[in-house]
Amino acid sequence: MPQQIVIAEHLRIAALLTDERIDELIVAQGSYQIGDIFLGTVENVLPGIDAAFVNIGESEKNGFIHVNDLGPLRLKKATAGITELLEPRQKVLVQVMKEPTGSKGPRLTGNIALPGRYLVLQPYGQGVNISRRISTESERNRLRALGVLVKPPSTGLLIRTEAEDISEEFLIDDLENLLKQWELIQQASESCTPPILLNRDEDFIHRILRDHTGQNITQIVVDNTEAIGRVESFLGKDSKELTIELHSDSENILEKYKVISSINNALKPRVDLPSGGYIIIEPTEALTVIDVNSGSFTRSANSRETVLWTNCEAAIEIARQLKLRNIGGVIIIDFIDMDTKRDQLQLLEHFTSAINGDSARPQIASLTELGLVELTRKRQGQNIYELFGKTSPNSQGQSYIPNITIQDINPSSPSEIGVINSTLISGEDIQALEENNVKKKRLNKVIDIETNLINEEHKLSTDNSKPISMDTITEDIPKENNKRKETTIINVKMNQNEENLYSLMGLDPILLLEKPPLSENYKVNIIRPGEEESREEKNQIPEDNQQKIVNNPIGNHQNNNKDIIRLKNKNNIEQKSTNSDEKESIQEENINVDIGQETNELININYNSLSEKDESTSTESKEVSEDPRRKRRRSSAS
């Protein structure tokens, strides 16, 4: 279903519309916003609840952090209590994970997460995690392999849904941008005096486009000319597929697209359904209660159909209202009672389908014996009552006045500006990098690899000034692997971009095959578009000269690994002498790895003629074996 995004940058409010009906509001207001990174000081430690309060700035409400959320401090002493990890006036680097609600301050965590357009860097995390919405197994394997190769050690990486079918070059540059941002945050945390805000998403438009642009977005409306350029710059090639519109009318953008009226309606407890029924939404301190009523609905022929129809309509509207009002925590829904289990199951399936696209991941817990549906929804920022609600003085409960006007919404630029400005990769930057800098970066990587190879060769040749024998090289290799095995030629079709990428990262082209080869001793024959497969016959290695290939994959530049590719061949020399004191003569051949200087071919391995070396080796071995015989003949003659 086509959707559009309306952005009022000056007021820092955006709305997501489906068929001209508002489904979700995004508001960036308040002193603390989710994702803000602060350098704070510990005010007091509470061992009774394994938690501490941290002063992070201007508000009177200190942030709350639990021992399980301490991040790097928790990793050092996994079983330690809060008093052993924190002490008053200690500096801590924290991130806001929940905004202040009511009388509670913000919820903090030490597990920092830096979101990018395609990736989320977790400096204190582990492993590579992929969005569950990427369902294709081959795509998940590609992204997982790339993440393992490029992520720094002792860090975690979350691959977002937007990374699906995105080229590796874009993902690597997104990661490099996040790593640079994290390095600046660490430097600032060492030099600044707490409490201070270190990092915040300053650009509201970039934040909206990063988190909410999807395949269904067809139009983006902004309220100033400068914003159009930033939207086009961020989206890059994707901007051609969208309609970017400038709102230039005298009427306010929020009033024209009925955002203000939607806010007022969301503050009302009653929501009418299309067929005459209605729902009542009552928020409380502990949970939110939703009641479903049939109202004036009398369209169906019997009561069973009336109840089922009303409940299904209510399920769709409740899923929409949860997103619009940003209701989180525990939610209890009292649907109209149904007589049969079949109708209850049908309703739950319908409701599950309705909440499936919610980014807050609602989870249905159970259907109680009284017919109540229990579910939880992740809290993401302040709800609509905390942002715009005005409590009615004549009401005994929590009743809100739905009379918000455009004058009541104050322009909310951030009260603080982070020490580190969050920089995001724009679409134009990515295109320019792809056109102008790809060859240069690849060439630099080739030079780095060549330098590492030369240094490693020099180190091996000069280490302890001792000759290297075959016994020392193969002492850790199982005897069964020392035997010669037949080399299997495997054809892999690759285009030029895939070949360059796999060579750059040291990936085995065999990963492109659906099933891995059964043989461990194989040689990959690359078939490029337009080339005949007869190339396989030309590149085959004769059986007499087949050799065991020991591959040490070249790690990425961030892992500080200096591995080299060496090919070792052990020639078995027949010993014809009957003297028991003679020793076997074993010769090791090193085949050099030459690094090509062209950017299209990163590594070219030149195989020397093995047959000529075998003949020369055999001749030398015969001469060695004949020398003792000549000596015996001379001694007998004398």
Phi, psi and omega in degrees: 000128184295141181230161177222154179243128176250123186239119171257090188294322183298323180267355180055048177228136176226153181227140176255119185247141173234117184054046177063022177237128186286125179255333185207142176246137176240116184236129178245085180224156179107166182286329182241132178233149181300131181101347178296139179248123183241152165256109185243178177235142180286125179273307178207152182247133182244095182293338181296329179242012179052052182213171179213158175251135187239131175276117182240011176156218195285334185285154176285342181272118176284154178282150182252132178224133179266160183298330180287347182253017185283348175070240185297328178294323180292327181293329182292319181227091189296325184259006184283154176278173184295328181289337178276346183255328182231153175214155181305144179070012176280139177281135178222144177261117187227163178229143180283121177254339175218134179286163180299141178228123178059237181269001182266144176279182181292147174271130186246162175213150175266355177276086185293141175225126180249110182277139172243191182288322183244337187230161171233118180273129177243093187302330181251015180268189180216146172077182180240122178246144185238141180303137180293342180283348172272103189261340182290126186294319180295323179290322177295320178294321179296314182292323179294317179297319178295318180298319179296324183286321190262341184285144177293157177294153177062030175227161177248157182220128175249123180264119186280168180298327182294347181280353182296129178065018176268139183294156184296327182298319180293320181293320180295319180290327175296319178293317179298323178295319179292321178296321178294319178297318179294323178296319178294322178297318179296318179296319180292324181293334180278335186254341185270160179259125181282160357276143182202145176277123183263324187211138178205147174289096184288322186273108183295322181293316178299322179295318179295314182293324181293320189263343190230358176279127180223190183292335184273352181286124180244342184213141176232126181245128180236167187251008176209156186293321181298328181294330179297316179297322180289325177294314180295322180293321182288318184281332179063235181295332180293339181294338179289336181270354181246158174260116179256117188241141176260125177276111184243008180288161178288333178290139181299143184297327180287328179282323180296318181266017171060033178287319181296316179294326178292324177295317179295319179294326180289339177279347177278144180286333186263136175231121181278145178260157185300328186265009177110344177281180179202163176234152178242126181246118182237107176279141175230178180294324185269321185201177178243131182250133179234127181245137181250133180228146181283333177063231183262020182284119179221025186286324186283161184282332181224169185290328181297314178294323178298314181295313182295318180296315181295318180296320179293320175297318180294324180299318179294317181289324178296318178300322178289318182292328177298320178286316182297316182272352180055050180278128179234176180089212182272134182230131178243127181243126178255090175287165176295137184300136178242144188278326188250150176294330180298316179293322178296318179295320179296321178294316180297320177296319179294318180291319178299319178295325182290325182266005186295326183271009182280125181290342179279001174052067174296141181235119177282121183277306184193168169247112187285171179296336179273002179086015179271137177260123179255134176211162176237150178222133183296136177284128178229088180080188182280145177279176187293333180288321179287331181278314189236357186285136173239117184291135179287128183292335183271356183265138178281329179263201180266085178249135186247145183275115181271064180228043179286134175243173181295334178288337180283343180265102183281141174303126188240080169279151184303133179292337179232149175246128183297150176300322179257120176278125180291124178249131181245152179280123178272165180296321180293323177298320180294317180295318179296321178296320181295324185276324190250331190250351184297312181297321181295318181293321179294320179296320177297321178294322178298317180297318178298318180296317181296319179297317179298321179295316180297316180296321181291322177297319179294321180295319181292323183286335184251001184292113176062004179052037180247140176294142181267121179261160181294333180295320181287330181287322188255015184291332180265358181269131179302148183298327183291337179277346180283346179285150180287136178240151181289131180278127179262130178269124182239124179274132177230124178276126180218142171273177186296320182294318179295320181295318179295318182294314182293326177291321181297321185264359180072025181277147176278123179301346181295344180294340180286343181283150179291322179240135179291154179291150179285326182277141177274345181251097183219162177233130183272128176250111185279126177254113180269158179303130178093350179265148180276151180285358178292350178298337181299320183292326182289328186264006180291148179263129179304149184298323182294335185251013179294146185222154176281131183252122178254113185258128170248098185301143180281117181289169179286165188292345183269349182269359179055031178267135179243063179272152178229159179261121179231141179247123185242133180232127180255119180262122177276121183254125180290135179254116182263354182282144179266358181287125182287345181272355182287145180253151179288142179254114183241132184244133179257130178252130177252122178262119186291149175254115181263132180265119178289149182267349177281144183287336181285330177242106188282317183225121177243122180259115181265117179269122175283162180293114183282332183294320180295322181291326178295320180294316180295322179295319180295320179297316180297322181293326178294319179297322180295322182283338181277336183302314180298327179295315178300320181296321179293321178297316180297320181292324179289324180292322180288000000 
